[in-house]
Amino acid sequence: HGERSVSRVMPEQLLPVGSGGGGAGLGGVSSEMLLAAVEAQMAGSLREVSGQVVALQDVVDRKVLLPLWEADRGLRDAQRRSDHIAAQCDDCVSRVEAHEVRLDAARSCLKAHEQKIQALTGGIERALQTERDLNRAASRACVQEAEVLTGRVDAQARALEELSQQVQSLRGGGTMTAAA
């Protein structure tokens, strides 16, 4: 990363060459000169630190803030899509509930129709059975009546046969009938 070290300057390093440094204080260096030298060194150090801060800010912007901004944008997009999907789900849920209500109504209606059909089927079966029973009874009555009529016809046929024989016998013995 190109780290730079900040060097510290000690006051004795600011002494001019050949001053010897012996004696009182800083060896004849005025406080203004010392102050100016410290200010110059501070300004240089400040520029160096400022450059490092700018470089560090660039690194932070590229490596931290840009990915954070992209993640935030992606998160907002995902939230928007999630909200859209949630709205669609709510719409689908309400439609499903409406369909369930309709299906329940249709099932109830179908059940009622099935019950009516079963009742009608039972009624028709009973009516058909009653009709069969009536037909059997009527058939028996017809057979019995036919038998009775057949018996009468047979009886009348015998009576006619007897009469026919009597008529023939009377014709054959014709005087008998006239004398009688």
PyMOL commands that place a pseudoatom at each C-alpha (Angstrom):
pseudoatom trace, name=CA, resn=HIS, resi=1, chain=A, elem=C, hetatm=0, pos=[0.000, 0.000, 0.000]
pseudoatom trace, name=CA, resn=GLY, resi=2, chain=A, elem=C, hetatm=0, pos=[2.950, 2.319, -0.084]
pseudoatom trace, name=CA, resn=GLU, resi=3, chain=A, elem=C, hetatm=0, pos=[3.084, 3.171, 3.590]
pseudoatom trace, name=CA, resn=ARG, resi=4, chain=A, elem=C, hetatm=0, pos=[5.068, 6.216, 4.462]
pseudoatom trace, name=CA, resn=SER, resi=5, chain=A, elem=C, hetatm=0, pos=[6.566, 6.818, 7.811]
pseudoatom trace, name=CA, resn=VAL, resi=6, chain=A, elem=C, hetatm=0, pos=[6.278, 10.185, 9.407]
pseudoatom trace, name=CA, resn=SER, resi=7, chain=A, elem=C, hetatm=0, pos=[9.631, 11.218, 10.793]
pseudoatom trace, name=CA, resn=ARG, resi=8, chain=A, elem=C, hetatm=0, pos=[9.932, 13.288, 13.872]
pseudoatom trace, name=CA, resn=VAL, resi=9, chain=A, elem=C, hetatm=0, pos=[12.326, 16.111, 14.048]
pseudoatom trace, name=CA, resn=MET, resi=10, chain=A, elem=C, hetatm=0, pos=[13.972, 16.898, 17.281]
pseudoatom trace, name=CA, resn=PRO, resi=11, chain=A, elem=C, hetatm=0, pos=[14.749, 20.528, 18.115]
pseudoatom trace, name=CA, resn=GLU, resi=12, chain=A, elem=C, hetatm=0, pos=[18.497, 19.907, 18.181]
pseudoatom trace, name=CA, resn=GLN, resi=13, chain=A, elem=C, hetatm=0, pos=[18.278, 18.759, 14.542]
pseudoatom trace, name=CA, resn=LEU, resi=14, chain=A, elem=C, hetatm=0, pos=[17.108, 22.238, 13.625]
pseudoatom trace, name=CA, resn=LEU, resi=15, chain=A, elem=C, hetatm=0, pos=[20.351, 23.839, 14.779]
pseudoatom trace, name=CA, resn=PRO, resi=16, chain=A, elem=C, hetatm=0, pos=[22.429, 25.330, 12.038]
pseudoatom trace, name=CA, resn=VAL, resi=17, chain=A, elem=C, hetatm=0, pos=[25.626, 23.541, 11.201]
pseudoatom trace, name=CA, resn=GLY, resi=18, chain=A, elem=C, hetatm=0, pos=[28.556, 24.733, 13.161]
pseudoatom trace, name=CA, resn=SER, resi=19, chain=A, elem=C, hetatm=0, pos=[26.625, 26.260, 16.024]
pseudoatom trace, name=CA, resn=GLY, resi=20, chain=A, elem=C, hetatm=0, pos=[28.090, 23.674, 18.333]
pseudoatom trace, name=CA, resn=GLY, resi=21, chain=A, elem=C, hetatm=0, pos=[25.127, 23.409, 20.515]
pseudoatom trace, name=CA, resn=GLY, resi=22, chain=A, elem=C, hetatm=0, pos=[27.072, 24.179, 23.582]
pseudoatom trace, name=CA, resn=GLY, resi=23, chain=A, elem=C, hetatm=0, pos=[25.786, 26.567, 26.017]
pseudoatom trace, name=CA, resn=ALA, resi=24, chain=A, elem=C, hetatm=0, pos=[22.433, 27.902, 26.836]
pseudoatom trace, name=CA, resn=GLY, resi=25, chain=A, elem=C, hetatm=0, pos=[19.405, 26.449, 25.143]
pseudoatom trace, name=CA, resn=LEU, resi=26, chain=A, elem=C, hetatm=0, pos=[19.448, 25.996, 21.447]
pseudoatom trace, name=CA, resn=GLY, resi=27, chain=A, elem=C, hetatm=0, pos=[22.700, 27.702, 20.663]
pseudoatom trace, name=CA, resn=GLY, resi=28, chain=A, elem=C, hetatm=0, pos=[21.642, 31.032, 19.359]
pseudoatom trace, name=CA, resn=VAL, resi=29, chain=A, elem=C, hetatm=0, pos=[18.702, 29.914, 17.240]
pseudoatom trace, name=CA, resn=SER, resi=30, chain=A, elem=C, hetatm=0, pos=[15.881, 32.346, 17.581]
pseudoatom trace, name=CA, resn=SER, resi=31, chain=A, elem=C, hetatm=0, pos=[12.472, 31.153, 18.516]
pseudoatom trace, name=CA, resn=GLU, resi=32, chain=A, elem=C, hetatm=0, pos=[11.077, 32.568, 15.297]
pseudoatom trace, name=CA, resn=MET, resi=33, chain=A, elem=C, hetatm=0, pos=[13.454, 30.487, 13.256]
pseudoatom trace, name=CA, resn=LEU, resi=34, chain=A, elem=C, hetatm=0, pos=[12.639, 27.488, 15.325]
pseudoatom trace, name=CA, resn=LEU, resi=35, chain=A, elem=C, hetatm=0, pos=[8.915, 28.183, 14.971]
pseudoatom trace, name=CA, resn=ALA, resi=36, chain=A, elem=C, hetatm=0, pos=[9.226, 28.659, 11.208]
pseudoatom trace, name=CA, resn=ALA, resi=37, chain=A, elem=C, hetatm=0, pos=[11.154, 25.401, 10.882]
pseudoatom trace, name=CA, resn=VAL, resi=38, chain=A, elem=C, hetatm=0, pos=[8.564, 23.531, 12.950]
pseudoatom trace, name=CA, resn=GLU, resi=39, chain=A, elem=C, hetatm=0, pos=[5.746, 25.103, 10.928]
pseudoatom trace, name=CA, resn=ALA, resi=40, chain=A, elem=C, hetatm=0, pos=[7.433, 24.105, 7.663]
pseudoatom trace, name=CA, resn=GLN, resi=41, chain=A, elem=C, hetatm=0, pos=[7.964, 20.582, 8.859]
pseudoatom trace, name=CA, resn=MET, resi=42, chain=A, elem=C, hetatm=0, pos=[4.352, 20.429, 10.142]
pseudoatom trace, name=CA, resn=ALA, resi=43, chain=A, elem=C, hetatm=0, pos=[3.059, 21.711, 6.805]
pseudoatom trace, name=CA, resn=GLY, resi=44, chain=A, elem=C, hetatm=0, pos=[5.077, 19.039, 4.973]
pseudoatom trace, name=CA, resn=SER, resi=45, chain=A, elem=C, hetatm=0, pos=[3.857, 16.344, 7.350]
pseudoatom trace, name=CA, resn=LEU, resi=46, chain=A, elem=C, hetatm=0, pos=[0.321, 17.641, 7.007]
pseudoatom trace, name=CA, resn=ARG, resi=47, chain=A, elem=C, hetatm=0, pos=[0.577, 17.453, 3.194]
pseudoatom trace, name=CA, resn=GLU, resi=48, chain=A, elem=C, hetatm=0, pos=[1.947, 13.936, 3.465]
pseudoatom trace, name=CA, resn=VAL, resi=49, chain=A, elem=C, hetatm=0, pos=[-0.856, 12.890, 5.869]
pseudoatom trace, name=CA, resn=SER, resi=50, chain=A, elem=C, hetatm=0, pos=[-3.423, 14.626, 3.658]
pseudoatom trace, name=CA, resn=GLY, resi=51, chain=A, elem=C, hetatm=0, pos=[-2.135, 12.665, 0.639]
pseudoatom trace, name=CA, resn=GLN, resi=52, chain=A, elem=C, hetatm=0, pos=[-2.362, 9.463, 2.640]
pseudoatom trace, name=CA, resn=VAL, resi=53, chain=A, elem=C, hetatm=0, pos=[-5.926, 10.355, 3.717]
pseudoatom trace, name=CA, resn=VAL, resi=54, chain=A, elem=C, hetatm=0, pos=[-6.896, 11.018, 0.077]
pseudoatom trace, name=CA, resn=ALA, resi=55, chain=A, elem=C, hetatm=0, pos=[-5.349, 7.711, -0.987]
pseudoatom trace, name=CA, resn=LEU, resi=56, chain=A, elem=C, hetatm=0, pos=[-7.071, 5.948, 1.883]
pseudoatom trace, name=CA, resn=GLN, resi=57, chain=A, elem=C, hetatm=0, pos=[-10.362, 7.652, 0.926]
pseudoatom trace, name=CA, resn=ASP, resi=58, chain=A, elem=C, hetatm=0, pos=[-9.946, 6.374, -2.658]
pseudoatom trace, name=CA, resn=VAL, resi=59, chain=A, elem=C, hetatm=0, pos=[-9.359, 2.852, -1.352]
pseudoatom trace, name=CA, resn=VAL, resi=60, chain=A, elem=C, hetatm=0, pos=[-12.380, 3.123, 0.954]
pseudoatom trace, name=CA, resn=ASP, resi=61, chain=A, elem=C, hetatm=0, pos=[-14.497, 4.469, -1.922]
pseudoatom trace, name=CA, resn=ARG, resi=62, chain=A, elem=C, hetatm=0, pos=[-13.421, 1.695, -4.310]
pseudoatom trace, name=CA, resn=LYS, resi=63, chain=A, elem=C, hetatm=0, pos=[-13.254, -1.250, -1.924]
pseudoatom trace, name=CA, resn=VAL, resi=64, chain=A, elem=C, hetatm=0, pos=[-15.932, -0.417, 0.626]
pseudoatom trace, name=CA, resn=LEU, resi=65, chain=A, elem=C, hetatm=0, pos=[-18.349, 2.303, -0.424]
pseudoatom trace, name=CA, resn=LEU, resi=66, chain=A, elem=C, hetatm=0, pos=[-18.829, 1.194, -4.050]
pseudoatom trace, name=CA, resn=PRO, resi=67, chain=A, elem=C, hetatm=0, pos=[-19.666, -2.405, -3.060]
pseudoatom trace, name=CA, resn=LEU, resi=68, chain=A, elem=C, hetatm=0, pos=[-21.883, -1.043, -0.277]
pseudoatom trace, name=CA, resn=TRP, resi=69, chain=A, elem=C, hetatm=0, pos=[-23.666, 1.244, -2.735]
pseudoatom trace, name=CA, resn=GLU, resi=70, chain=A, elem=C, hetatm=0, pos=[-24.103, -1.645, -5.193]
pseudoatom trace, name=CA, resn=ALA, resi=71, chain=A, elem=C, hetatm=0, pos=[-25.347, -3.902, -2.390]
pseudoatom trace, name=CA, resn=ASP, resi=72, chain=A, elem=C, hetatm=0, pos=[-27.779, -1.194, -1.279]
pseudoatom trace, name=CA, resn=ARG, resi=73, chain=A, elem=C, hetatm=0, pos=[-29.043, -0.774, -4.838]
pseudoatom trace, name=CA, resn=GLY, resi=74, chain=A, elem=C, hetatm=0, pos=[-29.365, -4.561, -5.184]
pseudoatom trace, name=CA, resn=LEU, resi=75, chain=A, elem=C, hetatm=0, pos=[-31.165, -4.712, -1.848]
pseudoatom trace, name=CA, resn=ARG, resi=76, chain=A, elem=C, hetatm=0, pos=[-33.600, -1.988, -2.954]
pseudoatom trace, name=CA, resn=ASP, resi=77, chain=A, elem=C, hetatm=0, pos=[-34.217, -3.842, -6.235]
pseudoatom trace, name=CA, resn=ALA, resi=78, chain=A, elem=C, hetatm=0, pos=[-34.752, -7.090, -4.330]
pseudoatom trace, name=CA, resn=GLN, resi=79, chain=A, elem=C, hetatm=0, pos=[-37.112, -5.320, -1.918]
pseudoatom trace, name=CA, resn=ARG, resi=80, chain=A, elem=C, hetatm=0, pos=[-39.069, -3.857, -4.846]
pseudoatom trace, name=CA, resn=ARG, resi=81, chain=A, elem=C, hetatm=0, pos=[-39.309, -7.303, -6.477]
pseudoatom trace, name=CA, resn=SER, resi=82, chain=A, elem=C, hetatm=0, pos=[-40.236, -8.851, -3.146]
pseudoatom trace, name=CA, resn=ASP, resi=83, chain=A, elem=C, hetatm=0, pos=[-42.984, -6.244, -2.660]
pseudoatom trace, name=CA, resn=HIS, resi=84, chain=A, elem=C, hetatm=0, pos=[-44.238, -6.899, -6.193]
pseudoatom trace, name=CA, resn=ILE, resi=85, chain=A, elem=C, hetatm=0, pos=[-44.261, -10.660, -5.615]
pseudoatom trace, name=CA, resn=ALA, resi=86, chain=A, elem=C, hetatm=0, pos=[-45.993, -10.176, -2.259]
pseudoatom trace, name=CA, resn=ALA, resi=87, chain=A, elem=C, hetatm=0, pos=[-48.684, -8.085, -3.966]
pseudoatom trace, name=CA, resn=GLN, resi=88, chain=A, elem=C, hetatm=0, pos=[-49.084, -10.771, -6.606]
pseudoatom trace, name=CA, resn=CYS, resi=89, chain=A, elem=C, hetatm=0, pos=[-49.312, -13.421, -3.880]
pseudoatom trace, name=CA, resn=ASP, resi=90, chain=A, elem=C, hetatm=0, pos=[-51.970, -11.387, -2.074]
pseudoatom trace, name=CA, resn=ASP, resi=91, chain=A, elem=C, hetatm=0, pos=[-53.910, -11.123, -5.335]
pseudoatom trace, name=CA, resn=CYS, resi=92, chain=A, elem=C, hetatm=0, pos=[-53.534, -14.861, -5.957]
pseudoatom trace, name=CA, resn=VAL, resi=93, chain=A, elem=C, hetatm=0, pos=[-54.600, -15.698, -2.410]
pseudoatom trace, name=CA, resn=SER, resi=94, chain=A, elem=C, hetatm=0, pos=[-57.724, -13.554, -2.737]
pseudoatom trace, name=CA, resn=ARG, resi=95, chain=A, elem=C, hetatm=0, pos=[-58.525, -15.191, -6.085]
pseudoatom trace, name=CA, resn=VAL, resi=96, chain=A, elem=C, hetatm=0, pos=[-58.008, -18.663, -4.637]
pseudoatom trace, name=CA, resn=GLU, resi=97, chain=A, elem=C, hetatm=0, pos=[-60.288, -17.800, -1.717]
pseudoatom trace, name=CA, resn=ALA, resi=98, chain=A, elem=C, hetatm=0, pos=[-62.943, -16.519, -4.141]
pseudoatom trace, name=CA, resn=HIS, resi=99, chain=A, elem=C, hetatm=0, pos=[-62.621, -19.727, -6.174]
pseudoatom trace, name=CA, resn=GLU, resi=100, chain=A, elem=C, hetatm=0, pos=[-62.906, -21.812, -3.011]
pseudoatom trace, name=CA, resn=VAL, resi=101, chain=A, elem=C, hetatm=0, pos=[-66.123, -19.979, -2.116]
pseudoatom trace, name=CA, resn=ARG, resi=102, chain=A, elem=C, hetatm=0, pos=[-67.467, -20.637, -5.617]
pseudoatom trace, name=CA, resn=LEU, resi=103, chain=A, elem=C, hetatm=0, pos=[-66.395, -24.281, -5.452]
pseudoatom trace, name=CA, resn=ASP, resi=104, chain=A, elem=C, hetatm=0, pos=[-68.067, -24.699, -2.070]
pseudoatom trace, name=CA, resn=ALA, resi=105, chain=A, elem=C, hetatm=0, pos=[-71.263, -23.197, -3.481]
pseudoatom trace, name=CA, resn=ALA, resi=106, chain=A, elem=C, hetatm=0, pos=[-71.029, -25.464, -6.539]
pseudoatom trace, name=CA, resn=ARG, resi=107, chain=A, elem=C, hetatm=0, pos=[-70.427, -28.508, -4.291]
pseudoatom trace, name=CA, resn=SER, resi=108, chain=A, elem=C, hetatm=0, pos=[-73.456, -27.611, -2.174]
pseudoatom trace, name=CA, resn=CYS, resi=109, chain=A, elem=C, hetatm=0, pos=[-75.571, -27.150, -5.295]
pseudoatom trace, name=CA, resn=LEU, resi=110, chain=A, elem=C, hetatm=0, pos=[-74.287, -30.431, -6.744]
pseudoatom trace, name=CA, resn=LYS, resi=111, chain=A, elem=C, hetatm=0, pos=[-75.009, -32.235, -3.469]
pseudoatom trace, name=CA, resn=ALA, resi=112, chain=A, elem=C, hetatm=0, pos=[-78.561, -30.839, -3.457]
pseudoatom trace, name=CA, resn=HIS, resi=113, chain=A, elem=C, hetatm=0, pos=[-79.036, -31.955, -7.079]
pseudoatom trace, name=CA, resn=GLU, resi=114, chain=A, elem=C, hetatm=0, pos=[-77.681, -35.416, -6.250]
pseudoatom trace, name=CA, resn=GLN, resi=115, chain=A, elem=C, hetatm=0, pos=[-80.140, -35.685, -3.364]
pseudoatom trace, name=CA, resn=LYS, resi=116, chain=A, elem=C, hetatm=0, pos=[-82.997, -34.622, -5.664]
pseudoatom trace, name=CA, resn=ILE, resi=117, chain=A, elem=C, hetatm=0, pos=[-81.891, -37.139, -8.286]
pseudoatom trace, name=CA, resn=GLN, resi=118, chain=A, elem=C, hetatm=0, pos=[-81.724, -39.902, -5.655]
pseudoatom trace, name=CA, resn=ALA, resi=119, chain=A, elem=C, hetatm=0, pos=[-85.175, -38.956, -4.411]
pseudoatom trace, name=CA, resn=LEU, resi=120, chain=A, elem=C, hetatm=0, pos=[-86.551, -38.902, -7.969]
pseudoatom trace, name=CA, resn=THR, resi=121, chain=A, elem=C, hetatm=0, pos=[-84.814, -42.188, -8.803]
pseudoatom trace, name=CA, resn=GLY, resi=122, chain=A, elem=C, hetatm=0, pos=[-86.313, -43.775, -5.691]
pseudoatom trace, name=CA, resn=GLY, resi=123, chain=A, elem=C, hetatm=0, pos=[-89.737, -42.375, -6.602]
pseudoatom trace, name=CA, resn=ILE, resi=124, chain=A, elem=C, hetatm=0, pos=[-89.442, -43.639, -10.175]
pseudoatom trace, name=CA, resn=GLU, resi=125, chain=A, elem=C, hetatm=0, pos=[-88.347, -47.080, -8.982]
pseudoatom trace, name=CA, resn=ARG, resi=126, chain=A, elem=C, hetatm=0, pos=[-91.285, -47.213, -6.567]
pseudoatom trace, name=CA, resn=ALA, resi=127, chain=A, elem=C, hetatm=0, pos=[-93.675, -46.052, -9.300]
pseudoatom trace, name=CA, resn=LEU, resi=128, chain=A, elem=C, hetatm=0, pos=[-92.298, -48.647, -11.711]
pseudoatom trace, name=CA, resn=GLN, resi=129, chain=A, elem=C, hetatm=0, pos=[-92.606, -51.350, -9.071]
pseudoatom trace, name=CA, resn=THR, resi=130, chain=A, elem=C, hetatm=0, pos=[-96.169, -50.249, -8.324]
pseudoatom trace, name=CA, resn=GLU, resi=131, chain=A, elem=C, hetatm=0, pos=[-96.905, -50.274, -12.072]
pseudoatom trace, name=CA, resn=ARG, resi=132, chain=A, elem=C, hetatm=0, pos=[-95.438, -53.780, -12.379]
pseudoatom trace, name=CA, resn=ASP, resi=133, chain=A, elem=C, hetatm=0, pos=[-97.460, -54.931, -9.389]
pseudoatom trace, name=CA, resn=LEU, resi=134, chain=A, elem=C, hetatm=0, pos=[-100.616, -53.362, -10.848]
pseudoatom trace, name=CA, resn=ASN, resi=135, chain=A, elem=C, hetatm=0, pos=[-99.885, -54.927, -14.243]
pseudoatom trace, name=CA, resn=ARG, resi=136, chain=A, elem=C, hetatm=0, pos=[-99.380, -58.331, -12.626]
pseudoatom trace, name=CA, resn=ALA, resi=137, chain=A, elem=C, hetatm=0, pos=[-102.584, -57.917, -10.646]
pseudoatom trace, name=CA, resn=ALA, resi=138, chain=A, elem=C, hetatm=0, pos=[-104.414, -56.735, -13.762]
pseudoatom trace, name=CA, resn=SER, resi=139, chain=A, elem=C, hetatm=0, pos=[-102.910, -59.607, -15.753]
pseudoatom trace, name=CA, resn=ARG, resi=140, chain=A, elem=C, hetatm=0, pos=[-104.053, -62.081, -13.099]
pseudoatom trace, name=CA, resn=ALA, resi=141, chain=A, elem=C, hetatm=0, pos=[-107.475, -60.492, -13.059]
pseudoatom trace, name=CA, resn=CYS, resi=142, chain=A, elem=C, hetatm=0, pos=[-107.603, -60.663, -16.847]
pseudoatom trace, name=CA, resn=VAL, resi=143, chain=A, elem=C, hetatm=0, pos=[-106.487, -64.302, -16.780]
pseudoatom trace, name=CA, resn=GLN, resi=144, chain=A, elem=C, hetatm=0, pos=[-109.075, -65.095, -14.131]
pseudoatom trace, name=CA, resn=GLU, resi=145, chain=A, elem=C, hetatm=0, pos=[-111.756, -63.216, -16.077]
pseudoatom trace, name=CA, resn=ALA, resi=146, chain=A, elem=C, hetatm=0, pos=[-110.659, -64.972, -19.255]
pseudoatom trace, name=CA, resn=GLU, resi=147, chain=A, elem=C, hetatm=0, pos=[-110.864, -68.291, -17.446]
pseudoatom trace, name=CA, resn=VAL, resi=148, chain=A, elem=C, hetatm=0, pos=[-114.329, -67.394, -16.180]
pseudoatom trace, name=CA, resn=LEU, resi=149, chain=A, elem=C, hetatm=0, pos=[-115.372, -66.295, -19.662]
pseudoatom trace, name=CA, resn=THR, resi=150, chain=A, elem=C, hetatm=0, pos=[-113.817, -69.411, -21.157]
pseudoatom trace, name=CA, resn=GLY, resi=151, chain=A, elem=C, hetatm=0, pos=[-115.792, -71.464, -18.658]
pseudoatom trace, name=CA, resn=ARG, resi=152, chain=A, elem=C, hetatm=0, pos=[-118.999, -69.638, -19.645]
pseudoatom trace, name=CA, resn=VAL, resi=153, chain=A, elem=C, hetatm=0, pos=[-118.215, -69.975, -23.329]
pseudoatom trace, name=CA, resn=ASP, resi=154, chain=A, elem=C, hetatm=0, pos=[-117.549, -73.684, -22.790]
pseudoatom trace, name=CA, resn=ALA, resi=155, chain=A, elem=C, hetatm=0, pos=[-120.761, -73.955, -20.813]
pseudoatom trace, name=CA, resn=GLN, resi=156, chain=A, elem=C, hetatm=0, pos=[-122.704, -72.123, -23.507]
pseudoatom trace, name=CA, resn=ALA, resi=157, chain=A, elem=C, hetatm=0, pos=[-120.999, -74.240, -26.158]
pseudoatom trace, name=CA, resn=ARG, resi=158, chain=A, elem=C, hetatm=0, pos=[-122.114, -77.376, -24.319]
pseudoatom trace, name=CA, resn=ALA, resi=159, chain=A, elem=C, hetatm=0, pos=[-125.554, -75.904, -23.894]
pseudoatom trace, name=CA, resn=LEU, resi=160, chain=A, elem=C, hetatm=0, pos=[-125.654, -75.104, -27.583]
pseudoatom trace, name=CA, resn=GLU, resi=161, chain=A, elem=C, hetatm=0, pos=[-124.398, -78.575, -28.383]
pseudoatom trace, name=CA, resn=GLU, resi=162, chain=A, elem=C, hetatm=0, pos=[-127.113, -80.071, -26.256]
pseudoatom trace, name=CA, resn=LEU, resi=163, chain=A, elem=C, hetatm=0, pos=[-129.658, -77.830, -27.859]
pseudoatom trace, name=CA, resn=SER, resi=164, chain=A, elem=C, hetatm=0, pos=[-128.324, -78.725, -31.254]
pseudoatom trace, name=CA, resn=GLN, resi=165, chain=A, elem=C, hetatm=0, pos=[-128.619, -82.420, -30.387]
pseudoatom trace, name=CA, resn=GLN, resi=166, chain=A, elem=C, hetatm=0, pos=[-132.087, -81.897, -29.059]
pseudoatom trace, name=CA, resn=VAL, resi=167, chain=A, elem=C, hetatm=0, pos=[-132.972, -80.002, -32.206]
pseudoatom trace, name=CA, resn=GLN, resi=168, chain=A, elem=C, hetatm=0, pos=[-131.614, -82.820, -34.297]
pseudoatom trace, name=CA, resn=SER, resi=169, chain=A, elem=C, hetatm=0, pos=[-133.261, -85.435, -32.258]
pseudoatom trace, name=CA, resn=LEU, resi=170, chain=A, elem=C, hetatm=0, pos=[-136.470, -83.552, -32.598]
pseudoatom trace, name=CA, resn=ARG, resi=171, chain=A, elem=C, hetatm=0, pos=[-136.077, -83.368, -36.285]
pseudoatom trace, name=CA, resn=GLY, resi=172, chain=A, elem=C, hetatm=0, pos=[-135.336, -86.976, -36.496]
pseudoatom trace, name=CA, resn=GLY, resi=173, chain=A, elem=C, hetatm=0, pos=[-138.338, -87.969, -34.606]
pseudoatom trace, name=CA, resn=GLY, resi=174, chain=A, elem=C, hetatm=0, pos=[-140.442, -85.070, -35.799]
pseudoatom trace, name=CA, resn=THR, resi=175, chain=A, elem=C, hetatm=0, pos=[-143.818, -86.355, -34.642]
pseudoatom trace, name=CA, resn=MET, resi=176, chain=A, elem=C, hetatm=0, pos=[-142.855, -86.510, -31.186]
pseudoatom trace, name=CA, resn=THR, resi=177, chain=A, elem=C, hetatm=0, pos=[-142.388, -82.919, -31.008]
pseudoatom trace, name=CA, resn=ALA, resi=178, chain=A, elem=C, hetatm=0, pos=[-145.635, -82.118, -32.777]
pseudoatom trace, name=CA, resn=ALA, resi=179, chain=A, elem=C, hetatm=0, pos=[-147.676, -84.402, -30.537]
pseudoatom trace, name=CA, resn=ALA, resi=180, chain=A, elem=C, hetatm=0, pos=[-146.090, -83.173, -27.563]
for i in range(1, 180): cmd.bond("trace and resi %d" % i, "trace and resi %d" % (i + 1))
show_as sticks, trace
zoom trace
